[in-house]
Each structure stands twice: as structure tokens, then as C-alpha cells.
């Protein structure tokens, strides 16, 4: 179906339009992470710490294996970041009651406070952009993002809706 305003047939994008989309993603990611990077830097943390905090906050009592599956990073990388967050008191690591080999992760109050601060930055950016774009654009944006992520992760969102 053609976009009447721009005369663009959205089913057949030109190469320059695809490059523009890629460039917009790079700029959006830069601006989406900028303020959080500054906050994280004050704690001596980086984006990997942010991702770990984010996913543990949304999945309390997540196992290390489940977190590795979401983040798709090596055990060594996660171990370094997780070790620092546990040592600094942002994450609690406890044994699972049913399987003593499993370690379950959850945020401490300190971790929850940091997550709320970081998530607040992102909520503000997204809510403003969504409000300006309107509901049809928000739905379209969601579909584009779902089309980019791999099938396993896509199922996390399509099975819940």
C-alpha cells in the first residue's frame, strides 16, 4: 500500500531509503543511550551492566543460564559484569530452592533504584516520541522491531499479545 503523503511504496523501498533507515537506527541508538551512559559512568558501569540490570529487573529470580540466553554473551563476559554488580550490592544471587545448582538473580533495593533511574530516562524518550508519532506509527514501529529481532526473541512478544 502506498504512502500518499510521500509517494513511497512501503513494500518496495529503494536502497537509499534502507540506508536512511539504518542511519536513523544508529542515531536513535546513540541518543537513546547517551544520558544513561553518563549516569552509568558515574557508577563505573557500562552498557553491559545496564543490560544486566534491565533484564534482571524485568525477570526477578532469573537464572544465570536464562540471562545468558537473553543477552547472547559469553559466560566470561557475564561473569565479569555480574560479579561487579553483586559485589557492589546491586544484585542478589541466591540458590534455587528446587535445584541447588541453579543460581537465581534479583535486584537489591540499590539495584532497583538504579534501574528506575535509567528506565525513567528511556520511558521519557519513548513516551515523547510515541506521543508525537501517534498510535499507527507506534504499531508500525513495533512491527518493524519485531521483524528485525530473531525468531526466538520475537516469540517472547508475539505469544504475550
matplotlib code that plots the C-alpha trace (Angstrom):
import matplotlib.pyplot as plt

x = [0.0, 1.4, 2.1, 0.1, 1.9, 5.4, 4.6, 6.6, 5.6, 6.5, 6.6, 9.5, 12.0, 14.8, 18.4, 18.8, 15.6, 17.1, 20.3, 18.4, 16.6, 19.9, 21.3, 18.2, 18.7, 22.3, 21.4, 18.4, 20.6, 23.2, 20.6, 18.7, 21.8, 23.6, 22.0, 22.1, 25.8, 26.5, 24.6, 26.3, 29.8, 29.3, 28.9, 31.9, 29.5, 28.9, 26.1, 26.7, 25.9, 22.8, 21.5, 22.1, 20.2, 17.4, 16.7, 17.0, 14.6, 12.0, 12.6, 13.2, 14.7, 16.0, 18.7, 22.2, 21.5, 18.3, 20.1, 22.8, 20.2, 18.6, 21.9, 23.7, 27.0, 29.7, 29.7, 33.0, 31.6, 28.5, 30.6, 32.8, 29.7, 27.6, 30.5, 30.9, 27.1, 26.9, 30.0, 28.8, 25.4, 23.1, 22.2, 21.5, 22.5, 20.8, 20.5, 17.3, 15.2, 14.3, 17.7, 20.7, 22.9, 20.9, 21.7, 18.8, 19.3, 17.3, 17.9, 18.6, 16.9, 20.1, 19.8, 16.1, 16.8, 19.4, 17.1, 14.3, 16.6, 17.8, 14.4, 13.0, 15.3, 14.1, 10.4, 10.6, 12.3, 9.9, 6.7, 7.5, 8.4, 5.4, 3.1, 4.4, 4.2, 0.7, -0.8, -0.5, 3.2, 3.8, 2.2, 4.3, 7.5, 6.7, 6.2, 9.5, 11.4, 9.8, 10.8, 14.4, 14.9, 15.4, 12.5, 13.1, 13.1, 10.2, 8.1, 8.5, 6.4, 4.0, 3.0, 2.1, -0.2]
y = [0.0, 3.4, 6.2, 9.0, 11.8, 10.9, 8.9, 6.0, 2.4, 0.9, -2.6, -1.8, 0.6, 2.0, 1.4, 5.0, 4.6, 1.5, 3.3, 6.1, 3.6, 2.2, 5.6, 6.6, 3.5, 4.4, 8.0, 6.8, 4.3, 6.9, 9.3, 6.6, 5.5, 8.9, 10.1, 6.6, 6.2, 9.4, 8.0, 4.6, 6.2, 7.9, 4.4, 3.0, 0.9, 0.5, -0.7, -4.3, -3.5, -1.6, -4.6, -7.0, -4.7, -4.1, -7.8, -8.9, -6.1, -7.4, -11.0, -11.3, -14.7, -15.2, -17.9, -17.2, -19.5, -17.7, -14.4, -15.7, -16.8, -13.3, -11.4, -13.8, -13.1, -15.4, -16.7, -14.9, -11.6, -12.0, -13.2, -10.1, -7.7, -9.8, -10.2, -6.4, -5.8, -8.4, -7.1, -3.5, -4.5, -4.0, -7.7, -10.6, -14.1, -17.0, -20.7, -22.1, -24.0, -26.8, -27.1, -26.2, -26.0, -23.0, -19.5, -17.0, -13.3, -10.4, -6.7, -5.3, -2.0, -0.3, -2.1, -1.3, 2.4, 2.5, 0.6, 3.1, 6.0, 4.5, 3.3, 6.7, 8.2, 5.7, 6.0, 9.7, 9.5, 6.8, 8.3, 11.6, 10.0, 7.8, 10.7, 12.7, 9.8, 8.6, 5.2, 3.9, 4.8, 3.1, 0.0, 0.2, 0.7, -2.3, -4.4, -3.2, -4.0, -7.4, -8.0, -7.2, -9.4, -13.2, -15.6, -16.9, -13.4, -12.4, -15.2, -13.5, -10.7, -12.3, -15.1, -12.5, -10.3]
z = [0.0, -1.0, 1.4, -0.3, 1.5, 0.4, -2.7, -1.3, -1.9, 1.5, 0.2, -2.2, -0.6, -2.6, -1.4, -0.2, 1.9, 3.5, 4.2, 5.7, 8.0, 9.1, 9.8, 11.8, 13.9, 14.6, 15.6, 17.6, 19.5, 20.2, 21.6, 23.4, 25.3, 25.8, 29.1, 30.6, 29.6, 31.6, 34.6, 34.3, 34.0, 37.4, 38.9, 36.9, 34.9, 31.1, 28.8, 29.7, 33.3, 32.2, 30.1, 33.0, 35.4, 32.9, 32.3, 35.9, 36.9, 34.4, 35.3, 39.0, 40.0, 36.5, 36.3, 35.0, 32.1, 31.2, 31.4, 29.1, 26.7, 26.5, 26.4, 24.0, 25.5, 26.8, 30.4, 30.9, 29.9, 32.1, 35.0, 35.0, 34.9, 37.3, 39.7, 39.9, 40.3, 43.1, 44.9, 44.7, 46.1, 43.1, 42.5, 44.9, 43.8, 45.6, 45.3, 43.8, 46.4, 43.9, 42.1, 44.2, 41.1, 39.7, 40.8, 40.8, 40.3, 41.5, 42.1, 45.6, 46.6, 45.4, 42.0, 41.8, 42.4, 39.6, 37.3, 38.0, 37.3, 34.0, 32.9, 33.6, 31.0, 28.4, 29.3, 28.9, 25.5, 24.2, 25.5, 23.9, 20.6, 20.7, 21.5, 18.6, 16.2, 17.0, 17.5, 13.9, 13.9, 17.3, 16.0, 12.8, 14.8, 16.9, 13.8, 12.3, 15.5, 15.7, 12.1, 13.0, 16.1, 15.8, 15.8, 19.4, 20.9, 18.7, 20.3, 23.7, 22.4, 20.0, 22.4, 25.1, 22.9]

ax = plt.figure().add_subplot(projection="3d")
ax.plot(x, y, z, "-o")
ax.set_aspect("equal")
plt.show()
